[in-house]
């Protein structure tokens, strides 16, 4: 039995990885995007500079906003920290707090953070934030069920919603990894990942503000509040990409040694996997034709349909490997 001190140290490494490296991955994606567009672009460390600048700036509160407006960024940030305690980021085995949430619970926590952001945007009592909240609620109405369908589909394979069990099974079983159910779930999750991380190119007609999605919700935030919201967005992107890689796409190359050295090794392999996924996401974003805003719902509907087909495939063909 590993001692609790070692497990807590590994837990701290996992949370620290999410907190420290999430802005880096955002910076890498922005830099790769600029390179593909033949632009100079911002430096890779620009997200860190932006966060440092925002934390130093004055916080201005809308006149009609309530106390919830100031509390919301911290609530969302806390939700993301809780998620980082329980998902497979650097270990293929559950950590002390892994029993708190399974895949479905994690999806609901992501949804909670989204709802908090929507309510805060409405509480600002401005037109642009209300517009952003309305759009976010419309897309979330289909995005959240899609995420739950994805996790339900993969739960059929393992008989549990535990992400660590899913990781171990898919890493050990080629038949399940190549099954119709898993491939359809994988495709559905990748489409959802593009939407949830704001990597789906959207055509904005007229003023730029009218085409904003997540940025519109935080338009009235400033200073530390905007810094916390921005950092939370980086963490959400990082964790969704980590779950996609460690549980669904590449469940290998994670050290099973219950030690600090093993956790640090897994951090290194995770960074390499994230860099590879960042390249794929940027190429997909740059080669994908821009969608009209209302077409995002059609994109999400296709993603949901793939998740539903994964469930149907499991019962029709038993989730067996593709021939």
C-alpha positions as CSV (number, residue, x, y, z in Angstrom):
1,X,0.0,0.0,0.0
2,X,1.4,3.4,-1.0
3,X,1.6,5.9,1.8
4,X,-0.8,8.8,1.9
5,X,1.9,11.4,1.8
6,X,3.1,10.1,-1.6
7,X,-0.5,10.0,-3.0
8,X,-1.1,13.6,-1.8
9,X,2.2,14.7,-3.4
10,X,1.1,13.1,-6.7
11,X,-2.3,14.8,-6.3
12,X,-0.5,18.1,-5.9
13,X,1.6,17.4,-9.0
14,X,-1.6,16.7,-11.0
15,X,-3.4,19.9,-9.9
16,X,-0.2,21.9,-10.3
17,X,0.1,20.5,-13.9
18,X,-3.4,21.7,-14.8
19,X,-2.9,25.1,-13.2
20,X,0.6,25.7,-14.6
21,X,0.5,24.2,-18.0
22,X,-3.0,25.1,-19.2
23,X,-2.0,28.6,-20.3
24,X,1.0,27.1,-22.1
25,X,-1.1,24.8,-24.2
26,X,-3.4,27.7,-25.1
27,X,-0.3,29.7,-26.1
28,X,1.0,26.8,-28.3
29,X,-2.3,26.5,-30.1
30,X,-2.4,30.2,-30.8
31,X,1.2,30.2,-32.0
32,X,0.6,27.2,-34.3
33,X,-2.5,28.9,-35.7
34,X,-0.5,32.0,-36.5
35,X,2.3,30.0,-38.2
36,X,-0.3,28.2,-40.4
37,X,-1.7,31.6,-41.4
38,X,1.8,32.9,-42.2
39,X,1.6,35.4,-39.5
40,X,4.1,36.4,-36.8
41,X,1.6,35.8,-34.0
42,X,1.9,36.1,-30.2
43,X,4.7,34.3,-28.3
44,X,3.9,30.9,-26.7
45,X,4.1,32.5,-23.2
46,X,1.6,35.3,-24.1
47,X,-1.2,33.8,-22.0
48,X,1.0,34.0,-18.9
49,X,1.8,37.7,-19.7
50,X,-1.9,38.4,-20.1
51,X,-2.9,36.7,-16.8
52,X,-0.1,38.6,-15.0
53,X,-1.3,41.9,-16.5
54,X,-5.0,41.2,-15.6
55,X,-4.2,40.3,-12.0
56,X,-2.6,43.8,-11.6
57,X,-5.4,45.7,-13.2
58,X,-8.2,47.4,-11.4
59,X,-11.5,45.5,-11.2
60,X,-14.5,47.5,-12.4
61,X,-18.0,46.2,-11.5
62,X,-21.1,47.0,-13.5
63,X,-23.4,49.3,-11.6
64,X,-26.4,47.0,-11.6
65,X,-24.5,43.8,-10.9
66,X,-25.0,41.8,-7.7
67,X,-22.5,40.1,-5.5
68,X,-22.9,36.9,-7.5
69,X,-21.2,38.7,-10.5
70,X,-18.0,39.0,-8.4
71,X,-18.3,35.5,-7.0
72,X,-19.0,33.7,-10.2
73,X,-15.4,33.5,-11.7
74,X,-14.1,32.1,-8.4
75,X,-16.9,29.5,-8.3
76,X,-16.2,28.4,-11.8
77,X,-12.4,28.3,-11.1
78,X,-13.1,26.2,-8.0
79,X,-15.2,23.7,-10.0
80,X,-12.3,23.3,-12.5
81,X,-9.9,22.7,-9.6
82,X,-12.1,20.0,-8.2
83,X,-12.3,18.3,-11.6
84,X,-8.5,18.4,-11.8
85,X,-8.4,16.3,-8.6
86,X,-10.3,13.4,-9.9
87,X,-9.7,12.9,-13.7
88,X,-6.8,10.9,-15.2
89,X,-4.2,13.6,-16.0
90,X,-1.0,12.1,-14.8
91,X,-1.9,8.7,-13.3
92,X,-3.7,5.6,-14.6
93,X,-4.8,4.8,-11.1
94,X,-7.2,6.8,-8.9
95,X,-5.9,9.3,-6.4
96,X,-7.3,9.9,-2.9
97,X,-10.1,12.1,-4.2
98,X,-10.9,10.0,-7.3
99,X,-13.9,8.5,-5.6
100,X,-15.7,11.9,-5.5
101,X,-16.6,12.0,-9.2
102,X,-16.9,9.7,-12.1
103,X,-17.1,10.6,-15.8
104,X,-20.8,11.6,-15.5
105,X,-20.1,13.6,-12.4
106,X,-17.2,15.4,-14.2
107,X,-19.5,16.2,-17.0
108,X,-22.0,17.7,-14.6
109,X,-19.3,19.7,-12.9
110,X,-18.3,21.2,-16.3
111,X,-22.0,22.0,-16.8
112,X,-22.1,23.7,-13.4
113,X,-19.2,25.9,-14.3
114,X,-20.9,26.8,-17.5
115,X,-24.2,27.7,-15.8
116,X,-22.4,29.9,-13.3
117,X,-20.9,31.8,-16.2
118,X,-24.2,32.2,-17.9
119,X,-25.9,33.5,-14.8
120,X,-23.1,36.0,-14.1
121,X,-23.3,37.2,-17.7
122,X,-27.0,37.9,-17.3
123,X,-26.4,39.5,-13.9
124,X,-24.2,42.1,-15.6
125,X,-27.4,43.6,-17.2
126,X,-25.7,44.6,-20.5
127,X,-26.8,43.7,-24.0
128,X,-23.6,42.0,-25.2
129,X,-23.3,39.8,-22.1
130,X,-26.9,38.8,-22.3
131,X,-26.4,37.9,-26.0
132,X,-23.4,35.8,-25.1
133,X,-25.3,34.1,-22.3
134,X,-28.2,33.3,-24.6
135,X,-26.0,31.8,-27.2
136,X,-24.0,29.8,-24.6
137,X,-27.3,28.4,-23.1
138,X,-28.5,27.4,-26.6
139,X,-25.3,25.6,-27.5
140,X,-25.0,24.0,-24.0
141,X,-28.5,22.6,-24.3
142,X,-27.1,20.2,-26.9
143,X,-23.4,20.1,-25.9
144,X,-24.0,18.9,-22.4
145,X,-26.2,16.0,-23.4
146,X,-23.6,15.1,-26.1
147,X,-20.9,14.9,-23.4
148,X,-23.1,12.7,-21.2
149,X,-23.9,10.5,-24.2
150,X,-20.2,10.1,-24.9
151,X,-19.5,9.1,-21.3
152,X,-22.5,6.8,-21.3
153,X,-21.3,5.1,-24.5
154,X,-17.8,4.4,-23.1
155,X,-19.4,3.3,-19.8
156,X,-21.1,0.5,-21.8
157,X,-17.7,-0.9,-22.7
158,X,-16.4,-1.1,-19.1
159,X,-19.6,-1.4,-17.2
160,X,-18.7,1.7,-15.1
161,X,-18.3,5.4,-15.3
162,X,-14.9,5.3,-13.7
163,X,-12.4,7.0,-16.0
164,X,-9.5,5.0,-14.6
165,X,-11.2,1.6,-15.4
166,X,-11.9,2.9,-18.9
167,X,-8.2,3.9,-19.3
168,X,-6.9,0.5,-18.1
169,X,-9.3,-1.5,-20.2
170,X,-8.8,0.4,-23.5
171,X,-5.0,0.3,-22.9
172,X,-5.0,-3.5,-22.4
173,X,-7.7,-4.5,-25.0
174,X,-7.1,-4.0,-28.7
175,X,-10.5,-5.5,-29.5
176,X,-12.3,-2.9,-27.4
177,X,-10.1,-0.1,-28.6
178,X,-11.0,-0.9,-32.2
179,X,-14.6,-1.6,-31.5
180,X,-17.3,0.3,-33.4
181,X,-18.6,1.7,-30.1
182,X,-15.3,3.2,-29.1
183,X,-14.5,4.7,-32.5
184,X,-17.9,6.4,-32.7
185,X,-17.5,7.7,-29.2
186,X,-14.1,9.0,-30.1
187,X,-15.3,10.8,-33.1
188,X,-18.2,12.3,-31.2
189,X,-15.9,13.5,-28.4
190,X,-13.5,15.1,-30.9
191,X,-16.3,17.1,-32.5
192,X,-17.5,18.2,-29.1
193,X,-13.9,19.1,-28.1
194,X,-13.7,21.6,-31.0
195,X,-16.9,23.3,-29.9
196,X,-16.2,23.3,-26.1
197,X,-12.7,24.8,-26.6
198,X,-13.9,27.4,-29.1
199,X,-11.9,25.9,-31.9
200,X,-14.8,25.6,-34.4
201,X,-14.3,28.5,-36.9
202,X,-17.4,30.7,-36.9
203,X,-18.3,33.3,-39.5
204,X,-19.4,36.6,-37.9
205,X,-21.5,39.0,-39.9
206,X,-21.4,42.7,-39.2
207,X,-19.8,43.8,-35.9
208,X,-17.2,41.4,-34.4
209,X,-19.1,41.6,-31.0
210,X,-22.2,40.2,-32.6
211,X,-20.3,36.9,-33.4
212,X,-18.7,36.5,-30.0
213,X,-19.5,33.4,-28.0
214,X,-17.6,32.8,-24.8
215,X,-15.9,36.2,-25.0
216,X,-19.3,38.0,-24.9
217,X,-20.1,36.5,-21.5
218,X,-17.1,38.0,-19.8
219,X,-17.2,41.3,-21.7
220,X,-18.0,43.2,-18.4
221,X,-15.4,41.4,-16.4
222,X,-12.1,43.1,-15.7
223,X,-9.0,42.8,-13.5
224,X,-8.9,39.8,-11.3
225,X,-12.3,38.6,-12.3
226,X,-11.4,38.5,-15.9
227,X,-8.1,36.8,-15.0
228,X,-9.9,34.1,-13.1
229,X,-12.4,33.5,-15.9
230,X,-9.6,33.4,-18.5
231,X,-7.5,31.0,-16.5
232,X,-10.6,28.8,-15.9
233,X,-11.1,28.7,-19.7
234,X,-7.5,27.5,-20.2
235,X,-8.0,24.9,-17.5
236,X,-11.2,23.6,-19.1
237,X,-9.5,23.3,-22.5
238,X,-6.5,21.5,-20.9
239,X,-8.7,19.0,-18.9
240,X,-11.0,18.2,-21.8
241,X,-7.9,17.5,-24.0
242,X,-6.4,15.4,-21.3
243,X,-9.5,13.3,-20.8
244,X,-9.8,12.9,-24.6
245,X,-6.1,11.7,-24.8
246,X,-5.7,9.7,-21.6
247,X,-9.1,8.0,-21.5
248,X,-10.2,7.8,-25.2
249,X,-7.5,8.3,-27.8
250,X,-4.1,7.4,-26.3
251,X,-4.6,5.6,-23.0
252,X,-0.9,4.4,-22.9
253,X,2.4,5.9,-21.8
254,X,1.2,6.7,-18.3
255,X,3.4,5.4,-15.5
256,X,1.7,3.0,-13.2
257,X,4.4,3.4,-10.5
258,X,2.8,5.1,-7.4
259,X,5.7,7.5,-7.0
260,X,6.6,11.1,-7.6
261,X,9.0,10.1,-10.3
262,X,6.3,8.1,-12.1
263,X,3.9,11.1,-11.9
264,X,6.6,13.4,-13.4
265,X,7.3,10.9,-16.2
266,X,3.5,11.0,-17.0
267,X,3.5,14.8,-17.0
268,X,6.2,14.6,-19.7
269,X,4.3,12.1,-21.9
270,X,1.1,14.1,-21.4
271,X,2.8,17.3,-22.7
272,X,4.0,15.4,-25.8
273,X,0.5,14.0,-26.4
274,X,-1.0,17.5,-25.9
275,X,1.4,19.0,-28.4
276,X,0.4,16.4,-31.0
277,X,-3.3,17.0,-30.3
278,X,-2.7,20.8,-30.6
279,X,-1.3,20.3,-34.1
280,X,-4.3,18.2,-35.1
281,X,-6.8,20.7,-33.7
282,X,-5.1,23.7,-35.3
283,X,-4.9,21.9,-38.7
284,X,-8.6,21.0,-38.4
285,X,-9.5,24.6,-37.4
286,X,-7.6,26.1,-40.3
287,X,-8.9,23.7,-42.9
288,X,-12.5,23.7,-41.8
289,X,-14.8,26.0,-43.6
290,X,-16.2,28.7,-41.4
291,X,-19.7,28.0,-40.2
292,X,-22.6,30.4,-39.8
293,X,-23.4,30.9,-36.2
294,X,-26.7,28.9,-36.3
295,X,-24.9,25.9,-37.9
296,X,-23.0,25.2,-34.7
297,X,-26.2,23.5,-33.5
298,X,-26.2,21.3,-36.6
299,X,-22.5,20.4,-35.8
300,X,-23.5,19.5,-32.3
301,X,-26.4,17.5,-33.5
302,X,-24.1,15.4,-35.6
303,X,-21.8,14.9,-32.6
304,X,-24.7,13.8,-30.5
305,X,-25.9,11.4,-33.2
306,X,-22.5,9.8,-33.3
307,X,-22.6,9.2,-29.6
308,X,-26.1,7.7,-29.9
309,X,-24.9,5.5,-32.8
310,X,-22.1,4.3,-30.5
311,X,-24.7,3.1,-28.0
312,X,-26.8,1.5,-30.7
313,X,-23.7,-0.2,-32.1
314,X,-22.9,-1.7,-28.7
315,X,-26.3,-3.4,-28.5
316,X,-26.4,-4.5,-32.2
317,X,-22.8,-5.8,-32.6
318,X,-21.9,-6.2,-29.0
319,X,-19.3,-3.5,-29.2
320,X,-17.0,-5.9,-31.0
321,X,-14.0,-4.9,-33.2
322,X,-14.6,-3.5,-36.6
323,X,-14.0,-6.0,-39.4
